[in-house]
Amino acid sequence: MAIIITDECINCGACEPECPNNAIYEGGAEWKYSDGTSLVGMITTLGGDETMADDSEEAVDMDVYYIVTDKCTECVGFHDEPQCAAVCPVDCCIDDPDFRESEEELLSKKDFMHL
């Protein structure tokens, strides 16, 4: 599963620098697959879509920090627990019940982004 940031977020920004995948962005900010990863040029995402790694993608949330599901590995392969949840002062970084992934899938995503 991926982690989401709920509307209870106070926009403190503590989570953003902790993410090993650069999957966390400030509300309203566009994101890129290449941010914090080794992805370059034309890529085929794990979902089968083709895109340029440096293309800007639309913000997921306009008001609070958000986590890009396609980049979130729950810190698997980096840390024992999701670092965003560990540092969040209001406990708004939680498991996304709508997006479930096995440890194997999370490790594959990590390997995809970090060659």
C-alpha positions as CSV (number, residue, x, y, z in Angstrom):
1,M,0.0,0.0,0.0
2,A,1.1,3.6,-0.3
3,I,0.9,6.3,2.3
4,I,-1.5,9.3,2.0
5,I,-1.5,12.6,3.8
6,T,-4.9,13.5,5.2
7,D,-6.6,16.9,5.3
8,E,-5.5,17.2,8.9
9,C,-2.0,18.1,7.6
10,I,-0.8,21.4,9.1
11,N,1.7,22.0,6.2
12,C,4.7,21.9,8.5
13,G,6.9,20.2,5.9
14,A,8.6,17.8,8.3
15,C,7.8,14.8,6.0
16,E,9.1,16.1,2.7
17,P,12.9,15.8,3.4
18,E,12.5,12.4,5.0
19,C,11.2,10.7,1.8
20,P,13.9,8.6,0.1
21,N,11.9,8.7,-3.2
22,N,11.1,12.4,-3.2
23,A,7.4,11.3,-3.4
24,I,6.2,14.1,-1.1
25,Y,5.3,17.5,-2.5
26,E,3.9,20.7,-1.2
27,G,0.2,21.3,-2.0
28,G,-0.1,22.8,-5.5
29,A,3.4,21.8,-6.6
30,E,3.8,19.8,-9.8
31,W,5.9,16.6,-9.6
32,K,8.2,14.6,-11.8
33,Y,9.2,10.9,-11.9
34,S,12.8,12.1,-12.1
35,D,12.7,14.0,-8.9
36,G,15.0,12.2,-6.5
37,T,15.2,9.1,-8.6
38,S,17.5,7.8,-11.4
39,L,14.7,7.8,-14.0
40,V,15.6,9.7,-17.2
41,G,14.2,10.0,-20.7
42,M,11.1,8.0,-21.8
43,I,9.9,5.6,-19.2
44,T,7.2,3.0,-18.9
45,T,5.7,3.3,-15.5
46,L,4.8,0.2,-13.5
47,G,1.2,0.9,-14.5
48,G,2.2,0.6,-18.1
49,D,2.0,4.2,-19.1
50,E,4.7,5.9,-21.1
51,T,5.9,9.3,-20.1
52,M,9.0,11.4,-20.0
53,A,10.7,11.2,-16.6
54,D,11.3,15.0,-16.6
55,D,7.7,15.9,-17.6
56,S,5.8,17.8,-14.9
57,E,2.8,16.0,-13.6
58,E,-0.3,17.7,-12.1
59,A,-0.4,18.3,-8.4
60,V,-2.4,15.6,-6.5
61,D,-3.6,18.1,-3.9
62,M,-3.7,21.9,-4.0
63,D,-4.1,22.6,-0.2
64,V,-1.8,20.3,1.8
65,Y,1.3,18.2,1.2
66,Y,0.7,15.1,-0.8
67,I,2.4,11.8,-1.6
68,V,2.6,10.5,-5.2
69,T,1.4,7.0,-5.0
70,D,3.5,5.9,-8.0
71,K,6.6,6.9,-6.2
72,C,5.8,5.8,-2.6
73,T,7.4,2.6,-1.5
74,E,6.5,3.1,2.2
75,C,10.3,3.3,2.7
76,V,10.7,-0.4,2.0
77,G,14.3,-1.1,1.1
78,F,15.4,2.1,2.8
79,H,14.0,2.1,6.4
80,D,12.0,-0.2,8.8
81,E,9.0,2.1,8.8
82,P,7.6,5.0,6.6
83,Q,9.7,8.0,7.6
84,C,6.9,10.5,6.8
85,A,4.6,8.9,9.4
86,A,7.5,8.7,12.0
87,V,8.1,12.5,11.9
88,C,4.6,13.8,11.4
89,P,3.5,15.8,14.4
90,V,-0.2,15.3,13.8
91,D,-0.2,11.7,12.6
92,C,-1.7,12.5,9.2
93,C,0.5,10.2,7.2
94,I,-1.5,7.0,7.1
95,D,-1.9,3.9,5.0
96,D,-3.9,4.4,1.8
97,P,-6.8,1.9,2.1
98,D,-7.5,2.3,-1.7
99,F,-4.0,1.4,-2.8
100,R,-2.5,-1.9,-1.5
101,E,0.9,-3.3,-2.6
102,S,2.9,-6.3,-1.3
103,E,6.4,-5.9,0.0
104,E,7.6,-7.5,-3.3
105,E,5.7,-4.9,-5.3
106,L,7.2,-2.1,-3.2
107,L,10.7,-3.4,-3.7
108,S,10.1,-3.7,-7.4
109,K,9.0,0.0,-7.4
110,K,12.1,1.0,-5.5
111,D,14.3,-0.9,-8.0
112,F,12.5,0.7,-10.9
113,M,13.2,4.2,-9.6
114,H,16.7,3.7,-8.2
115,L,18.7,1.7,-10.8
